[in-house]
Amino acid sequence: MKRLTSMLGREPSREYEYQCLACSEHFVTDEAHMARVSCPGCGSADVRSVAAEH
């Protein structure tokens, strides 16, 4: 990780996938803390983490 940081000048960003429990929208964000995540579609904070299928 230190090598990547020194090469890029910053840490590589990670993506986290969530599903809104209110409207079922799936979305991706760089925010890891579910308490700070809200659905971009309906604004609900009632979301769950979804395992990325990569």
N, CA, C and O atoms as a Maestro MAE file, in Angstrom:
{
 s_m_m2io_version
 :::
 2.0.0
}

f_m_ct {
 s_m_title
 :::
 protein
 m_atom[216] {
  # First column is atom index #
  i_m_mmod_type
  r_m_x_coord
  r_m_y_coord
  r_m_z_coord
  i_m_residue_number
  s_m_chain_name
  s_m_pdb_residue_name
  s_m_pdb_atom_name
  i_m_atomic_number
  :::
  1 25 0.825 -1.186 0.000 1 A "MET " " N  " 7
  2 3 0.000 0.000 0.000 1 A "MET " " CA " 6
  3 2 0.872 1.253 0.000 1 A "MET " " C  " 6
  4 15 0.564 2.228 -0.686 1 A "MET " " O  " 8
  5 25 1.949 1.225 0.763 2 A "LYS " " N  " 7
  6 3 2.843 2.385 0.807 2 A "LYS " " CA " 6
  7 2 3.424 2.664 -0.569 2 A "LYS " " C  " 6
  8 15 3.589 3.820 -0.958 2 A "LYS " " O  " 8
  9 25 3.735 1.601 -1.303 3 A "ARG " " N  " 7
  10 3 4.300 1.776 -2.641 3 A "ARG " " CA " 6
  11 2 3.283 2.434 -3.576 3 A "ARG " " C  " 6
  12 15 3.630 3.336 -4.337 3 A "ARG " " O  " 8
  13 25 2.034 1.984 -3.517 4 A "LEU " " N  " 7
  14 3 0.992 2.600 -4.333 4 A "LEU " " CA " 6
  15 2 0.782 4.056 -3.964 4 A "LEU " " C  " 6
  16 15 0.632 4.912 -4.836 4 A "LEU " " O  " 8
  17 25 0.772 4.332 -2.673 5 A "THR " " N  " 7
  18 3 0.588 5.702 -2.211 5 A "THR " " CA " 6
  19 2 1.709 6.588 -2.715 5 A "THR " " C  " 6
  20 15 1.466 7.714 -3.147 5 A "THR " " O  " 8
  21 25 2.938 6.086 -2.664 6 A "SER " " N  " 7
  22 3 4.060 6.898 -3.125 6 A "SER " " CA " 6
  23 2 4.012 7.086 -4.639 6 A "SER " " C  " 6
  24 15 4.414 8.139 -5.134 6 A "SER " " O  " 8
  25 25 3.535 6.103 -5.379 7 A "MET " " N  " 7
  26 3 3.446 6.210 -6.830 7 A "MET " " CA " 6
  27 2 2.314 7.148 -7.254 7 A "MET " " C  " 6
  28 15 2.477 7.939 -8.184 7 A "MET " " O  " 8
  29 25 1.185 7.062 -6.584 8 A "LEU " " N  " 7
  30 3 0.021 7.847 -6.965 8 A "LEU " " CA " 6
  31 2 -0.057 9.193 -6.252 8 A "LEU " " C  " 6
  32 15 -0.753 10.103 -6.703 8 A "LEU " " O  " 8
  33 25 0.654 9.313 -5.145 9 A "GLY " " N  " 7
  34 3 0.570 10.528 -4.351 9 A "GLY " " CA " 6
  35 2 -0.615 10.517 -3.404 9 A "GLY " " C  " 6
  36 15 -0.836 11.478 -2.667 9 A "GLY " " O  " 8
  37 25 -1.366 9.446 -3.423 10 A "ARG " " N  " 7
  38 3 -2.530 9.284 -2.532 10 A "ARG " " CA " 6
  39 2 -2.874 7.799 -2.461 10 A "ARG " " C  " 6
  40 15 -2.382 6.995 -3.252 10 A "ARG " " O  " 8
  41 25 -3.721 7.452 -1.507 11 A "GLU " " N  " 7
  42 3 -4.158 6.059 -1.423 11 A "GLU " " CA " 6
  43 2 -5.177 5.788 -2.529 11 A "GLU " " C  " 6
  44 15 -5.982 6.660 -2.853 11 A "GLU " " O  " 8
  45 25 -5.149 4.578 -3.115 12 A "PRO " " N  " 7
  46 3 -6.152 4.248 -4.128 12 A "PRO " " CA " 6
  47 2 -7.537 4.205 -3.482 12 A "PRO " " C  " 6
  48 15 -7.688 3.720 -2.360 12 A "PRO " " O  " 8
  49 25 -8.543 4.710 -4.189 13 A "SER " " N  " 7
  50 3 -9.889 4.724 -3.623 13 A "SER " " CA " 6
  51 2 -10.545 3.357 -3.782 13 A "SER " " C  " 6
  52 15 -10.302 2.633 -4.748 13 A "SER " " O  " 8
  53 25 -11.369 3.034 -2.818 14 A "ARG " " N  " 7
  54 3 -12.114 1.784 -2.856 14 A "ARG " " CA " 6
  55 2 -13.563 2.118 -3.133 14 A "ARG " " C  " 6
  56 15 -14.015 3.227 -2.849 14 A "ARG " " O  " 8
  57 25 -14.287 1.173 -3.682 15 A "GLU " " N  " 7
  58 3 -15.707 1.356 -3.937 15 A "GLU " " CA " 6
  59 2 -16.492 0.374 -3.091 15 A "GLU " " C  " 6
  60 15 -16.082 -0.772 -2.906 15 A "GLU " " O  " 8
  61 25 -17.617 0.827 -2.584 16 A "TYR " " N  " 7
  62 3 -18.492 0.016 -1.750 16 A "TYR " " CA " 6
  63 2 -19.876 0.008 -2.372 16 A "TYR " " C  " 6
  64 15 -20.401 1.054 -2.754 16 A "TYR " " O  " 8
  65 25 -20.462 -1.176 -2.471 17 A "GLU " " N  " 7
  66 3 -21.770 -1.327 -3.101 17 A "GLU " " CA " 6
  67 2 -22.837 -1.460 -2.029 17 A "GLU " " C  " 6
  68 15 -22.670 -2.187 -1.049 17 A "GLU " " O  " 8
  69 25 -23.934 -0.746 -2.231 18 A "TYR " " N  " 7
  70 3 -25.049 -0.754 -1.283 18 A "TYR " " CA " 6
  71 2 -26.358 -0.964 -2.023 18 A "TYR " " C  " 6
  72 15 -26.459 -0.741 -3.229 18 A "TYR " " O  " 8
  73 25 -27.358 -1.399 -1.267 19 A "GLN " " N  " 7
  74 3 -28.724 -1.488 -1.783 19 A "GLN " " CA " 6
  75 2 -29.639 -0.755 -0.822 19 A "GLN " " C  " 6
  76 15 -29.568 -0.942 0.392 19 A "GLN " " O  " 8
  77 25 -30.497 0.081 -1.381 20 A "CYS " " N  " 7
  78 3 -31.469 0.807 -0.573 20 A "CYS " " CA " 6
  79 2 -32.603 -0.133 -0.206 20 A "CYS " " C  " 6
  80 15 -33.151 -0.814 -1.072 20 A "CYS " " O  " 8
  81 25 -32.956 -0.174 1.063 21 A "LEU " " N  " 7
  82 3 -34.046 -1.042 1.508 21 A "LEU " " CA " 6
  83 2 -35.405 -0.384 1.298 21 A "LEU " " C  " 6
  84 15 -36.433 -1.056 1.381 21 A "LEU " " O  " 8
  85 25 -35.426 0.918 1.028 22 A "ALA " " N  " 7
  86 3 -36.686 1.622 0.794 22 A "ALA " " CA " 6
  87 2 -37.142 1.492 -0.665 22 A "ALA " " C  " 6
  88 15 -38.315 1.225 -0.928 22 A "ALA " " O  " 8
  89 25 -36.206 1.682 -1.618 23 A "CYS " " N  " 7
  90 3 -36.606 1.661 -3.038 23 A "CYS " " CA " 6
  91 2 -35.896 0.579 -3.851 23 A "CYS " " C  " 6
  92 15 -36.147 0.449 -5.049 23 A "CYS " " O  " 8
  93 25 -35.016 -0.198 -3.223 24 A "SER " " N  " 7
  94 3 -34.286 -1.322 -3.840 24 A "SER " " CA " 6
  95 2 -33.201 -0.907 -4.835 24 A "SER " " C  " 6
  96 15 -32.653 -1.763 -5.530 24 A "SER " " O  " 8
  97 25 -32.883 0.373 -4.918 25 A "GLU " " N  " 7
  98 3 -31.827 0.817 -5.842 25 A "GLU " " CA " 6
  99 2 -30.467 0.319 -5.374 25 A "GLU " " C  " 6
  100 15 -30.148 0.366 -4.186 25 A "GLU " " O  " 8
  101 25 -29.668 -0.161 -6.328 26 A "HIS " " N  " 7
  102 3 -28.280 -0.539 -6.068 26 A "HIS " " CA " 6
  103 2 -27.413 0.637 -6.468 26 A "HIS " " C  " 6
  104 15 -27.652 1.263 -7.500 26 A "HIS " " O  " 8
  105 25 -26.399 0.948 -5.655 27 A "PHE " " N  " 7
  106 3 -25.503 2.045 -5.987 27 A "PHE " " CA " 6
  107 2 -24.137 1.799 -5.392 27 A "PHE " " C  " 6
  108 15 -23.980 0.992 -4.476 27 A "PHE " " O  " 8
  109 25 -23.141 2.505 -5.922 28 A "VAL " " N  " 7
  110 3 -21.754 2.367 -5.508 28 A "VAL " " CA " 6
  111 2 -21.272 3.723 -5.016 28 A "VAL " " C  " 6
  112 15 -21.589 4.757 -5.603 28 A "VAL " " O  " 8
  113 25 -20.505 3.710 -3.937 29 A "THR " " N  " 7
  114 3 -19.936 4.937 -3.385 29 A "THR " " CA " 6
  115 2 -18.558 4.638 -2.822 29 A "THR " " C  " 6
  116 15 -18.197 3.476 -2.638 29 A "THR " " O  " 8
  117 25 -17.797 5.669 -2.554 30 A "ASP " " N  " 7
  118 3 -16.487 5.467 -1.934 30 A "ASP " " CA " 6
  119 2 -16.573 5.571 -0.414 30 A "ASP " " C  " 6
  120 15 -15.553 5.499 0.272 30 A "ASP " " O  " 8
  121 25 -17.784 5.739 0.115 31 A "GLU " " N  " 7
  122 3 -17.992 5.840 1.566 31 A "GLU " " CA " 6
  123 2 -18.105 4.448 2.183 31 A "GLU " " C  " 6
  124 15 -18.963 3.656 1.790 31 A "GLU " " O  " 8
  125 25 -17.241 4.155 3.147 32 A "ALA " " N  " 7
  126 3 -17.221 2.838 3.778 32 A "ALA " " CA " 6
  127 2 -18.180 2.739 4.970 32 A "ALA " " C  " 6
  128 15 -18.591 1.639 5.340 32 A "ALA " " O  " 8
  129 25 -18.535 3.861 5.564 33 A "HIS " " N  " 7
  130 3 -19.355 3.847 6.776 33 A "HIS " " CA " 6
  131 2 -20.831 3.967 6.434 33 A "HIS " " C  " 6
  132 15 -21.280 5.010 5.959 33 A "HIS " " O  " 8
  133 25 -21.586 2.899 6.675 34 A "MET " " N  " 7
  134 3 -23.001 2.885 6.320 34 A "MET " " CA " 6
  135 2 -23.786 4.009 6.997 34 A "MET " " C  " 6
  136 15 -24.797 4.461 6.459 34 A "MET " " O  " 8
  137 25 -23.339 4.466 8.162 35 A "ALA " " N  " 7
  138 3 -24.045 5.538 8.857 35 A "ALA " " CA " 6
  139 2 -23.997 6.849 8.070 35 A "ALA " " C  " 6
  140 15 -24.814 7.739 8.305 35 A "ALA " " O  " 8
  141 25 -23.061 6.974 7.150 36 A "ARG " " N  " 7
  142 3 -22.915 8.199 6.347 36 A "ARG " " CA " 6
  143 2 -23.500 8.071 4.946 36 A "ARG " " C  " 6
  144 15 -23.459 9.023 4.167 36 A "ARG " " O  " 8
  145 25 -24.048 6.891 4.618 37 A "VAL " " N  " 7
  146 3 -24.529 6.624 3.267 37 A "VAL " " CA " 6
  147 2 -26.030 6.827 3.181 37 A "VAL " " C  " 6
  148 15 -26.779 6.404 4.062 37 A "VAL " " O  " 8
  149 25 -26.460 7.479 2.112 38 A "SER " " N  " 7
  150 3 -27.887 7.573 1.824 38 A "SER " " CA " 6
  151 2 -28.095 7.284 0.341 38 A "SER " " C  " 6
  152 15 -27.203 7.502 -0.479 38 A "SER " " O  " 8
  153 25 -29.252 6.803 0.019 39 A "CYS " " N  " 7
  154 3 -29.581 6.421 -1.355 39 A "CYS " " CA " 6
  155 2 -29.631 7.659 -2.249 39 A "CYS " " C  " 6
  156 15 -30.298 8.638 -1.916 39 A "CYS " " O  " 8
  157 25 -28.931 7.619 -3.380 40 A "PRO " " N  " 7
  158 3 -28.975 8.764 -4.299 40 A "PRO " " CA " 6
  159 2 -30.323 8.890 -5.003 40 A "PRO " " C  " 6
  160 15 -30.654 9.954 -5.526 40 A "PRO " " O  " 8
  161 25 -31.096 7.812 -5.017 41 A "GLY " " N  " 7
  162 3 -32.396 7.830 -5.695 41 A "GLY " " CA " 6
  163 2 -33.507 8.441 -4.863 41 A "GLY " " C  " 6
  164 15 -34.243 9.310 -5.332 41 A "GLY " " O  " 8
  165 25 -33.628 7.974 -3.605 42 A "CYS " " N  " 7
  166 3 -34.741 8.432 -2.775 42 A "CYS " " CA " 6
  167 2 -34.301 9.169 -1.516 42 A "CYS " " C  " 6
  168 15 -35.128 9.772 -0.833 42 A "CYS " " O  " 8
  169 25 -33.004 9.129 -1.202 43 A "GLY " " N  " 7
  170 3 -32.491 9.846 -0.038 43 A "GLY " " CA " 6
  171 2 -32.559 9.081 1.273 43 A "GLY " " C  " 6
  172 15 -32.131 9.592 2.308 43 A "GLY " " O  " 8
  173 25 -33.084 7.877 1.248 44 A "SER " " N  " 7
  174 3 -33.198 7.076 2.464 44 A "SER " " CA " 6
  175 2 -31.824 6.660 2.986 44 A "SER " " C  " 6
  176 15 -30.915 6.372 2.207 44 A "SER " " O  " 8
  177 25 -31.685 6.632 4.300 45 A "ALA " " N  " 7
  178 3 -30.452 6.156 4.925 45 A "ALA " " CA " 6
  179 2 -30.573 4.682 5.307 45 A "ALA " " C  " 6
  180 15 -29.665 4.127 5.925 45 A "ALA " " O  " 8
  181 25 -31.676 4.054 4.947 46 A "ASP " " N  " 7
  182 3 -31.928 2.646 5.253 46 A "ASP " " CA " 6
  183 2 -31.310 1.800 4.136 46 A "ASP " " C  " 6
  184 15 -31.995 1.394 3.198 46 A "ASP " " O  " 8
  185 25 -30.007 1.542 4.254 47 A "VAL " " N  " 7
  186 3 -29.275 0.819 3.216 47 A "VAL " " CA " 6
  187 2 -28.561 -0.381 3.826 47 A "VAL " " C  " 6
  188 15 -28.343 -0.458 5.035 47 A "VAL " " O  " 8
  189 25 -28.202 -1.318 2.941 48 A "ARG " " N  " 7
  190 3 -27.404 -2.461 3.387 48 A "ARG " " CA " 6
  191 2 -26.242 -2.628 2.433 48 A "ARG " " C  " 6
  192 15 -26.336 -2.288 1.253 48 A "ARG " " O  " 8
  193 25 -25.150 -3.151 2.951 49 A "SER " " N  " 7
  194 3 -23.961 -3.400 2.158 49 A "SER " " CA " 6
  195 2 -24.188 -4.643 1.307 49 A "SER " " C  " 6
  196 15 -24.769 -5.627 1.766 49 A "SER " " O  " 8
  197 25 -23.726 -4.587 0.073 50 A "VAL " " N  " 7
  198 3 -23.869 -5.712 -0.847 50 A "VAL " " CA " 6
  199 2 -22.471 -6.137 -1.271 50 A "VAL " " C  " 6
  200 15 -21.645 -5.292 -1.614 50 A "VAL " " O  " 8
  201 25 -22.199 -7.437 -1.249 51 A "ALA " " N  " 7
  202 3 -20.897 -7.936 -1.685 51 A "ALA " " CA " 6
  203 2 -20.744 -7.703 -3.185 51 A "ALA " " C  " 6
  204 15 -21.614 -8.067 -3.976 51 A "ALA " " O  " 8
  205 25 -19.635 -7.099 -3.557 52 A "ALA " " N  " 7
  206 3 -19.377 -6.846 -4.972 52 A "ALA " " CA " 6
  207 2 -19.163 -8.164 -5.695 52 A "ALA " " C  " 6
  208 15 -18.506 -9.065 -5.173 52 A "ALA " " O  " 8
  209 25 -19.712 -8.278 -6.886 53 A "GLU " " N  " 7
  210 3 -19.617 -9.516 -7.678 53 A "GLU " " CA " 6
  211 2 -18.555 -9.353 -8.754 53 A "GLU " " C  " 6
  212 15 -18.871 -9.370 -9.943 53 A "GLU " " O  " 8
  213 25 -17.285 -9.192 -8.343 54 A "HIS " " N  " 7
  214 3 -16.185 -8.995 -9.298 54 A "HIS " " CA " 6
  215 2 -15.372 -10.243 -9.364 54 A "HIS " " C  " 6
  216 15 -14.391 -10.303 -10.106 54 A "HIS " " O  " 8
  :::
 }
 m_bond[215] {
  # First column is bond index #
  i_m_from
  i_m_to
  i_m_order
  :::
  1 1 2 1
  2 2 3 1
  3 3 4 2
  4 3 5 1
  5 5 6 1
  6 6 7 1
  7 7 8 2
  8 7 9 1
  9 9 10 1
  10 10 11 1
  11 11 12 2
  12 11 13 1
  13 13 14 1
  14 14 15 1
  15 15 16 2
  16 15 17 1
  17 17 18 1
  18 18 19 1
  19 19 20 2
  20 19 21 1
  21 21 22 1
  22 22 23 1
  23 23 24 2
  24 23 25 1
  25 25 26 1
  26 26 27 1
  27 27 28 2
  28 27 29 1
  29 29 30 1
  30 30 31 1
  31 31 32 2
  32 31 33 1
  33 33 34 1
  34 34 35 1
  35 35 36 2
  36 35 37 1
  37 37 38 1
  38 38 39 1
  39 39 40 2
  40 39 41 1
  41 41 42 1
  42 42 43 1
  43 43 44 2
  44 43 45 1
  45 45 46 1
  46 46 47 1
  47 47 48 2
  48 47 49 1
  49 49 50 1
  50 50 51 1
  51 51 52 2
  52 51 53 1
  53 53 54 1
  54 54 55 1
  55 55 56 2
  56 55 57 1
  57 57 58 1
  58 58 59 1
  59 59 60 2
  60 59 61 1
  61 61 62 1
  62 62 63 1
  63 63 64 2
  64 63 65 1
  65 65 66 1
  66 66 67 1
  67 67 68 2
  68 67 69 1
  69 69 70 1
  70 70 71 1
  71 71 72 2
  72 71 73 1
  73 73 74 1
  74 74 75 1
  75 75 76 2
  76 75 77 1
  77 77 78 1
  78 78 79 1
  79 79 80 2
  80 79 81 1
  81 81 82 1
  82 82 83 1
  83 83 84 2
  84 83 85 1
  85 85 86 1
  86 86 87 1
  87 87 88 2
  88 87 89 1
  89 89 90 1
  90 90 91 1
  91 91 92 2
  92 91 93 1
  93 93 94 1
  94 94 95 1
  95 95 96 2
  96 95 97 1
  97 97 98 1
  98 98 99 1
  99 99 100 2
  100 99 101 1
  101 101 102 1
  102 102 103 1
  103 103 104 2
  104 103 105 1
  105 105 106 1
  106 106 107 1
  107 107 108 2
  108 107 109 1
  109 109 110 1
  110 110 111 1
  111 111 112 2
  112 111 113 1
  113 113 114 1
  114 114 115 1
  115 115 116 2
  116 115 117 1
  117 117 118 1
  118 118 119 1
  119 119 120 2
  120 119 121 1
  121 121 122 1
  122 122 123 1
  123 123 124 2
  124 123 125 1
  125 125 126 1
  126 126 127 1
  127 127 128 2
  128 127 129 1
  129 129 130 1
  130 130 131 1
  131 131 132 2
  132 131 133 1
  133 133 134 1
  134 134 135 1
  135 135 136 2
  136 135 137 1
  137 137 138 1
  138 138 139 1
  139 139 140 2
  140 139 141 1
  141 141 142 1
  142 142 143 1
  143 143 144 2
  144 143 145 1
  145 145 146 1
  146 146 147 1
  147 147 148 2
  148 147 149 1
  149 149 150 1
  150 150 151 1
  151 151 152 2
  152 151 153 1
  153 153 154 1
  154 154 155 1
  155 155 156 2
  156 155 157 1
  157 157 158 1
  158 158 159 1
  159 159 160 2
  160 159 161 1
  161 161 162 1
  162 162 163 1
  163 163 164 2
  164 163 165 1
  165 165 166 1
  166 166 167 1
  167 167 168 2
  168 167 169 1
  169 169 170 1
  170 170 171 1
  171 171 172 2
  172 171 173 1
  173 173 174 1
  174 174 175 1
  175 175 176 2
  176 175 177 1
  177 177 178 1
  178 178 179 1
  179 179 180 2
  180 179 181 1
  181 181 182 1
  182 182 183 1
  183 183 184 2
  184 183 185 1
  185 185 186 1
  186 186 187 1
  187 187 188 2
  188 187 189 1
  189 189 190 1
  190 190 191 1
  191 191 192 2
  192 191 193 1
  193 193 194 1
  194 194 195 1
  195 195 196 2
  196 195 197 1
  197 197 198 1
  198 198 199 1
  199 199 200 2
  200 199 201 1
  201 201 202 1
  202 202 203 1
  203 203 204 2
  204 203 205 1
  205 205 206 1
  206 206 207 1
  207 207 208 2
  208 207 209 1
  209 209 210 1
  210 210 211 1
  211 211 212 2
  212 211 213 1
  213 213 214 1
  214 214 215 1
  215 215 216 2
  :::
 }
}
